[in-house]
Amino acid sequence: MIKDNPERILVNGNSYWILRELGRGGSSVVYSALDSKRCLWAIKCVELSRAERHLMAGFANEIAMLRSLGDTDRVIRLHDWYVHK
């Protein structure tokens, strides 16, 4: 994910325009955003630059779990993810 200006986030070549902040945690912020087709998404941005190894592993596990659940109506669906190093 690359935040190239205050209103746009680029993830794997897809642009998302930030509408507003939905929530904030210890190391992440969730935004409401629109894509180029005007579909509404929740974007979770995680700050890993100062994260300890076990926190990074926790986020990797979260991605793996959401990917394994696939398309179910009981949990949020993971659309895409990106790690910026």
BAZASE-619351 format. One line per 5 residues: number of its first residue (from 1); their letters; for each residue x, y, z of N, C-alpha, C, CB. Coordinates in nm, 2 decimals. Glycine has a CB too. Example, Ala and Ser with C-alpha at 12.3 -4.5 7.8 and 13.67 -1.06 7.14 Angstrom:
2
1 = AS = 1.32:-0.57:0.78:1.23:-0.45:0.78:1.32:-0.33:0.78:1.13:-0.45:0.90  1.28:-0.22:0.71:1.37:-0.11:0.71:1.29:0.00:0.79:1.41:-0.06:0.57
//
This chain:
85
1 = MIKDN = 0.08:-0.12:0.00:0.00:0.00:0.00:0.09:0.12:0.00:-0.10:0.00:0.12  0.06:0.21:-0.09:0.13:0.34:-0.09:0.03:0.45:-0.08:0.21:0.35:-0.23  0.05:0.54:0.02:-0.04:0.65:0.04:0.03:0.77:-0.03:-0.07:0.69:0.19  0.00:0.79:-0.16:0.07:0.89:-0.24:0.02:1.03:-0.23:0.07:0.85:-0.39  -0.10:1.05:-0.17:-0.15:1.18:-0.14:-0.25:1.16:-0.02:-0.21:1.25:-0.26
6 = PERIL = -0.29:1.27:0.04:-0.38:1.25:0.16:-0.51:1.18:0.13:-0.41:1.38:0.22  -0.56:1.18:0.00:-0.69:1.12:-0.02:-0.68:0.99:-0.10:-0.77:1.22:-0.10  -0.57:0.94:-0.14:-0.57:0.82:-0.23:-0.47:0.72:-0.17:-0.53:0.86:-0.37  -0.51:0.60:-0.17:-0.42:0.48:-0.14:-0.41:0.39:-0.26:-0.47:0.41:-0.01  -0.29:0.35:-0.29:-0.26:0.26:-0.40:-0.23:0.12:-0.35:-0.15:0.31:-0.50
11 = VNGNS = -0.30:0.02:-0.38:-0.28:-0.12:-0.34:-0.27:-0.21:-0.46:-0.39:-0.17:-0.24  -0.15:-0.26:-0.49:-0.13:-0.35:-0.60:-0.19:-0.30:-0.73:-0.20:-0.49:-0.57  -0.17:-0.17:-0.76:-0.21:-0.10:-0.88:-0.35:-0.05:-0.88:-0.19:-0.20:-0.99  -0.43:-0.08:-0.77:-0.56:-0.03:-0.76:-0.57:0.09:-0.67:-0.66:-0.14:-0.71  -0.64:0.20:-0.72:-0.65:0.32:-0.64:-0.78:0.32:-0.56:-0.66:0.44:-0.73
16 = YWILR = -0.77:0.36:-0.44:-0.88:0.38:-0.34:-0.88:0.52:-0.29:-0.88:0.27:-0.23  -0.99:0.59:-0.30:-1.00:0.73:-0.25:-1.07:0.73:-0.11:-1.08:0.82:-0.35  -0.99:0.78:-0.02:-1.04:0.78:0.12:-1.15:0.88:0.14:-0.92:0.82:0.22  -1.26:0.83:0.21:-1.37:0.91:0.24:-1.36:0.96:0.38:-1.50:0.83:0.22  -1.33:0.87:0.48:-1.32:0.91:0.62:-1.26:0.80:0.70:-1.46:0.95:0.67
21 = ELGRG = -1.21:0.83:0.81:-1.16:0.73:0.91:-1.28:0.66:0.98:-1.06:0.80:1.01  -1.27:0.53:0.98:-1.38:0.46:1.05:-1.34:0.42:1.19:-1.41:0.33:0.97  -1.21:0.39:1.21:-1.16:0.35:1.35:-1.01:0.34:1.35:-1.22:0.21:1.38  -0.96:0.33:1.47:-0.82:0.33:1.50:-0.79:0.24:1.61:-0.77:0.47:1.52  -0.67:0.16:1.60:-0.63:0.07:1.70:-0.48:0.11:1.73:-0.64:-0.07:1.66
26 = GSSVV = -0.42:0.01:1.80:-0.28:0.04:1.85:-0.18:0.06:1.73:-0.23:-0.07:1.93  -0.20:-0.02:1.62:-0.10:-0.01:1.51:-0.17:0.00:1.38:-0.01:-0.13:1.51  -0.30:0.02:1.38:-0.38:0.03:1.25:-0.49:0.13:1.25:-0.43:-0.11:1.22  -0.52:0.17:1.13:-0.63:0.26:1.10:-0.72:0.20:0.99:-0.58:0.41:1.06  -0.85:0.21:1.01:-0.95:0.16:0.91:-1.02:0.28:0.85:-1.05:0.06:0.97
31 = YSALD = -1.02:0.29:0.71:-1.08:0.39:0.64:-1.19:0.34:0.55:-0.97:0.46:0.55  -1.29:0.43:0.53:-1.39:0.40:0.43:-1.34:0.46:0.30:-1.53:0.47:0.47  -1.35:0.39:0.19:-1.29:0.43:0.07:-1.37:0.38:-0.05:-1.14:0.38:0.05  -1.35:0.45:-0.17:-1.41:0.41:-0.29:-1.30:0.37:-0.39:-1.50:0.53:-0.35  -1.34:0.27:-0.47:-1.24:0.23:-0.58:-1.28:0.31:-0.71:-1.24:0.08:-0.60
36 = SKRCL = -1.21:0.28:-0.82:-1.24:0.35:-0.95:-1.38:0.32:-1.00:-1.14:0.31:-1.05  -1.44:0.21:-0.96:-1.58:0.18:-1.00:-1.68:0.23:-0.90:-1.60:0.02:-1.02  -1.64:0.31:-0.81:-1.72:0.37:-0.70:-1.78:0.26:-0.61:-1.83:0.45:-0.77  -1.71:0.15:-0.59:-1.75:0.05:-0.49:-1.69:0.09:-0.36:-1.70:-0.09:-0.53  -1.77:0.07:-0.25:-1.73:0.11:-0.12:-1.65:0.00:-0.05:-1.85:0.15:-0.04
41 = WAIKC = -1.54:0.03:0.01:-1.45:-0.06:0.07:-1.41:-0.01:0.21:-1.33:-0.09:-0.01  -1.37:-0.10:0.30:-1.30:-0.07:0.42:-1.16:-0.10:0.40:-1.36:-0.14:0.55  -1.07:-0.01:0.42:-0.92:-0.03:0.40:-0.86:-0.02:0.54:-0.86:0.08:0.31  -0.79:-0.13:0.57:-0.71:-0.14:0.70:-0.57:-0.11:0.67:-0.73:-0.27:0.77  -0.51:-0.01:0.73:-0.37:0.03:0.71:-0.30:0.00:0.84:-0.35:0.18:0.67
46 = VELSR = -0.20:-0.09:0.83:-0.13:-0.13:0.95:0.02:-0.07:0.95:-0.12:-0.28:0.97  0.06:-0.01:1.05:0.20:0.04:1.06:0.29:-0.07:1.12:0.20:0.17:1.15  0.37:-0.12:1.04:0.46:-0.23:1.08:0.60:-0.19:1.10:0.45:-0.35:0.98  0.64:-0.07:1.08:0.78:-0.03:1.08:0.84:-0.04:1.22:0.79:0.11:1.03  0.75:-0.02:1.32:0.80:-0.04:1.46:0.75:-0.16:1.53:0.77:0.09:1.54
51 = AERHL = 0.68:-0.24:1.46:0.61:-0.36:1.52:0.71:-0.47:1.56:0.50:-0.42:1.43  0.68:-0.53:1.67:0.76:-0.64:1.71:0.73:-0.77:1.63:0.74:-0.67:1.86  0.82:-0.86:1.63:0.80:-0.98:1.54:0.67:-1.05:1.57:0.92:-1.08:1.56  0.63:-1.07:1.69:0.50:-1.14:1.72:0.38:-1.07:1.67:0.49:-1.16:1.87  0.38:-0.93:1.67:0.27:-0.86:1.61:0.27:-0.87:1.46:0.29:-0.71:1.64
56 = MAGFA = 0.38:-0.87:1.39:0.39:-0.89:1.25:0.33:-1.03:1.21:0.53:-0.88:1.19  0.37:-1.13:1.29:0.32:-1.27:1.27:0.17:-1.27:1.29:0.39:-1.37:1.37  0.12:-1.20:1.39:-0.03:-1.19:1.41:-0.10:-1.13:1.29:-0.06:-1.10:1.53  -0.05:-1.03:1.23:-0.11:-0.98:1.11:-0.10:-1.07:0.99:-0.05:-0.84:1.07  0.01:-1.14:0.98:0.02:-1.24:0.87:-0.08:-1.36:0.89:0.17:-1.30:0.87
61 = NEIAM = -0.10:-1.39:1.02:-0.20:-1.50:1.05:-0.34:-1.45:1.02:-0.20:-1.54:1.20  -0.37:-1.32:1.04:-0.50:-1.26:1.01:-0.53:-1.27:0.86:-0.51:-1.11:1.06  -0.43:-1.23:0.78:-0.44:-1.24:0.64:-0.47:-1.38:0.59:-0.32:-1.19:0.57  -0.39:-1.48:0.64:-0.40:-1.62:0.61:-0.54:-1.67:0.64:-0.29:-1.70:0.67  -0.59:-1.64:0.76:-0.72:-1.68:0.81:-0.83:-1.63:0.72:-0.74:-1.65:0.95
66 = LRSLG = -0.82:-1.50:0.69:-0.93:-1.44:0.60:-0.92:-1.50:0.46:-0.91:-1.29:0.60  -0.80:-1.52:0.41:-0.79:-1.59:0.28:-0.85:-1.73:0.28:-0.65:-1.59:0.23  -0.83:-1.80:0.39:-0.88:-1.94:0.39:-1.03:-1.94:0.41:-0.82:-2.01:0.51  -1.09:-1.84:0.47:-1.24:-1.84:0.48:-1.31:-1.81:0.35:-1.28:-1.73:0.58  -1.24:-1.74:0.26:-1.30:-1.71:0.13:-1.42:-1.63:0.13:-1.33:-1.84:0.06
71 = DTDRV = -1.52:-1.67:0.05:-1.65:-1.59:0.04:-1.76:-1.65:0.13:-1.69:-1.60:-0.11  -1.76:-1.61:0.25:-1.86:-1.65:0.34:-1.93:-1.52:0.39:-1.80:-1.72:0.47  -2.06:-1.53:0.42:-2.14:-1.42:0.46:-2.13:-1.39:0.61:-2.28:-1.43:0.42  -2.05:-1.47:0.68:-2.04:-1.46:0.83:-1.92:-1.38:0.88:-2.04:-1.59:0.89  -1.82:-1.35:0.79:-1.71:-1.27:0.83:-1.67:-1.18:0.71:-1.58:-1.36:0.86
76 = IRLHD = -1.59:-1.08:0.74:-1.55:-0.99:0.64:-1.47:-1.06:0.53:-1.47:-0.87:0.69  -1.48:-1.02:0.41:-1.40:-1.08:0.30:-1.28:-1.00:0.27:-1.49:-1.09:0.17  -1.17:-1.07:0.26:-1.04:-1.01:0.23:-1.04:-0.99:0.07:-0.92:-1.09:0.28  -1.03:-0.87:0.03:-1.03:-0.84:-0.12:-0.88:-0.84:-0.17:-1.10:-0.71:-0.15  -0.79:-0.78:-0.10:-0.66:-0.76:-0.14:-0.57:-0.73:-0.02:-0.64:-0.66:-0.26
81 = WYVHK = -0.44:-0.74:-0.04:-0.35:-0.70:0.07:-0.21:-0.68:0.00:-0.34:-0.81:0.18  -0.13:-0.60:0.08:0.00:-0.55:0.03:0.09:-0.52:0.15:-0.02:-0.43:-0.07  0.21:-0.56:0.14:0.31:-0.52:0.24:0.41:-0.43:0.17:0.38:-0.65:0.30  0.42:-0.31:0.23:0.52:-0.21:0.18:0.64:-0.22:0.27:0.46:-0.07:0.17  0.76:-0.25:0.21:0.88:-0.26:0.29:0.97:-0.14:0.27:0.96:-0.39:0.25
//
